[in-house]
Amino acid sequence: MEVRSMVAVLDYPGRRPEAPVTALGLDDMVPLLTDPLPIEVTGPAYAARLDGFPGPVLAYCAASALAVHLAHRLERPRALVFFDPMPATDADVARAYTIASGQVPGSSEQAVPVGELPDEPDLFLKAVHEDLTQRTETALRAQGLGDDAIAEPVAHFVRQHVAYLAYLLAAQGPLPREPVGPMLQILSRDHPDHRDWLPEGELTTIRIDSDRAGLTAHESARNVVLSFLSATTRRPH
C-alpha cells in the first residue's frame, strides 16, 4: 500500500542521532524547513513564513507545534502526523545558546540572561545575535583576519544558530485548541504522551517498540503512517 499524494515534512535540518522523518521512505515528501529558515519567535508568525501546503503534514518532535500552527492558519482540515511530539522548553533554548557560544574560541559565560526569554523572546534573540556576532568577530580578528575576510563566515555562523533558536522559541508554549483535522501521534518506547498539549479533535496514538533514535526508520512506523494517510486522504473535507 503506497500513498501517492505529496506530504509535507516539518523536521529541522541538521545532524542529530535520531533518524529523520525522510527515513520513512515515502514517495513525494516535501520538506518545508529549508534555507533560508524563518527568523520568527512565535508559532503563528513562523507558520506564516512556511509554504501554504494543502495536504498532510508529518512533523518531528517540537516541529509538531509548527504543524499545528500551519494547519490552524490555513483553516482547512488536514491530516497531521506527529513523531514523539513535545513542545520546546526554556532548557532547550538555553542549551542551544550555550552550545553556540561555546563554539567560539575564547568565549566565557553567556552574555544574555536566558531567564528573560519567556517574556521578551524578540529582545532575547536580538541580544543573542549581537552577542554571537561580537564573540565571533573578536575571535577571528585575534587570528589576524581583517573585516573583509570575516564578514561572510561571521554572518553564516550567527544566522545558523539564531535560526535554530528562533525555531525553538516558535515551538514553545500552548497550541490552538480548535480541531485542525485528523491527527496521529507515533510514540517511541519511552516517550511521554503529550496529547493534552495537542489540539482537540480526532487523535490516534500508536506506541512503537523502538527507541527514539530509530522511530522514523522503523518499519511499523512506516506502515502506520501509510495506513493513516490512505484512510484520511480519501475522506471528504
N, C-alpha and C positions, 0 to 999 in steps of 0.2 A: 504494500500500500504506500503510495507516494503522494505528497501534496505538491501540486504544480504551480499554484499561485505564489506570488512573491511574498516573503515575510521580512519585516524589518527587524534589525538586531540592534539593541542598545547594550553595548558591552564596552567598557572603557578600554581603549587600545593601550598596549604596553606589555611588558613582561610581568608574569606572575606565575606561581607554581600551579595554580588551578587551570584546568583545561578551559579554553574559550568556548563561547556559545557555538562558534562555527564548527567545533568538533562534532556537533550533531550530524554534520554531513548532509543537510537538506539542500535541495536544489533552490536556486533563486533567493539566496539570503542577501539582504541589502543592509550594509552597516550604516547607521545614522550618525555614529560618533566618529567623525573623520576630521582631519585637519582642513581648515583652522577650526579648532574646537571653540565653542562659545565661552565667553568670559562673562557669565551671569551668576548671581549668587542666590537666586530664588528659583524654585521649581517651575513656576509658571513662566518666568522670563526665559529660563533655559529652554523649556519646551517650545517657546515661540521662535527660537532660533534653529530648531530642528526641522527637517523636511516634513511637510504635512502628509505623511504616508497614510494611505487609506486602509490598508489591510492589517493583518495580525502583527503583533509585536512580541518579540522574545527579548527578555531583559534579564541581566545577571546582577544579583546582589543589590547594591544601592541604586543601580540604574533602574530598578523596578519603580522607584519613585518617579523618575522622569517618564517612564512609560505611562504611568497613571496620569501625570500632568499633561502629557501629549494627548492621550485619549480624551481627557476632560476638556481640553482646549478645543479639539476638533469637533466635539459634540456629535459624534457618530459612534454607535456601539461597535466595538471591535474585540476580537479575541486577544487576550493578553496572557502570556506565559512567563512566569517568574521562576528563576532558578535561585534557590536559597535567598529569598528576598529579605532585606532588612534595611532600615534607614542608616545613613551615615551618622556618625556621632562626633561630639566635640573632640573625643580622644583620637578619632581617625584624622581629623583636621590637624590637631596638634602634632600627631606623629608624622604626617606628611610634611609639615613645616619644618620639624626637627630634621628629617631626612634631607630636605632641600638645603637648609642652611649648613648642615654637616658635610655636604659635598663640596663646599668651598674651602680651599686650603686656608688655614689660619683663622677660621671663624671660631667664635667663642659662643656665648649664650645667645639665645634668641632675643632679638631686639624688640619684637612686637609681643605684648601680653596676650597670650592665647585666650585668656579668660574674658576678653572683651568681645570675642567674635559672635556670641549668640545675639547680642543686642545691635551690633553695628557691623554686619558682615561686609558691606561695601567699604567702609573705612578700614576694616581689618585687612581686606585684600589689597587695598591701595597701599597701606603701610608695609605689607609683606613685599609687594612689588618693589617699593622704594628700597627696602632693606636688602633684598636679594640682589638688586641692581648694584647698590653701593658695595656690598660684600664682594661680588664677582669682579667689578671694575677694580677694586683695591687689590684683589689677589692677582689679577692679570697684569696690572701696572707694576706690581712688585717683581714680576718676572721680566720687566724691561720692555713690555709691549706698549705701543702707542695707542691713542684713541681710535685711529682708523682701523687698526688691527683687532681691537677688542669689541667694537660696536656690534658686529653681527653675532659672534658667539655669546656675548652677554645677553642680547635680546632673545636669542634662541633658548638659552638656559632658563632665563627668568620666565619666559612665556610658557615653557613646558611645565614648570612647577606651579605657576599661577593658574594655568588652565586646569590642572588636577585639583588644586584647592577649590577653585570655583565649582567644579563638578561635585566635590564632596559637600560644599555648602548648599548647593542646589538640591542635593539629595537628602537633606536633613528635614526634620520636622513632620508635622501631621500632613496627611493627604486629604484631598476632597473626599467626602463621604458618599456622594451620589454614585450610583452604579454606572460603570463605563462599558460594560459588556461582560461576556463570559470570561472567567479567569481560571487559570490553572497555576498552582504553585507546586513545584517539584523540589522536594527537600532531600538533602543528603542525610546520612545516617544519624548524625548528632546535631543537626542544625535546628535551632528553636523555631517554633511555628509563630509567625508574625501576622496571623490572619486579622488580629484586631487593628493592625496598622493599615491594612489594605482597605479599599472602598467596600461599601456594602454591595450586595448583589450575589449572583451565582459564582461560587468558588469551589473548585475541585482541588483537593490536596492529595498528593501522592508522595509517599516517602520511599526512597530507593536505598537498598543496602549497598551504599557506596560512600567512600569518604568524599569530602568536599572537593578535593583536587581532581577526582575522576568523574564527578557528577555528569557534566555535559557530554563526556565521552562514553558514558555507559549506554549499552545497547537498550536497556529498559527505558532510559530517559528518551531516547530517540523514538522508540515505539509509542510511548505515552504521548509525546508531542504530536506525532503523526496522526494518531487516533483522535486526539482532541481537535486538531486543526481540521481534519477531514470532517468531523461532525459539526463543528461550529461554522465553518465556511460555507456549508450547504444551507444554513438556516437563513430565512428571510429576515431582514432587519428593518 
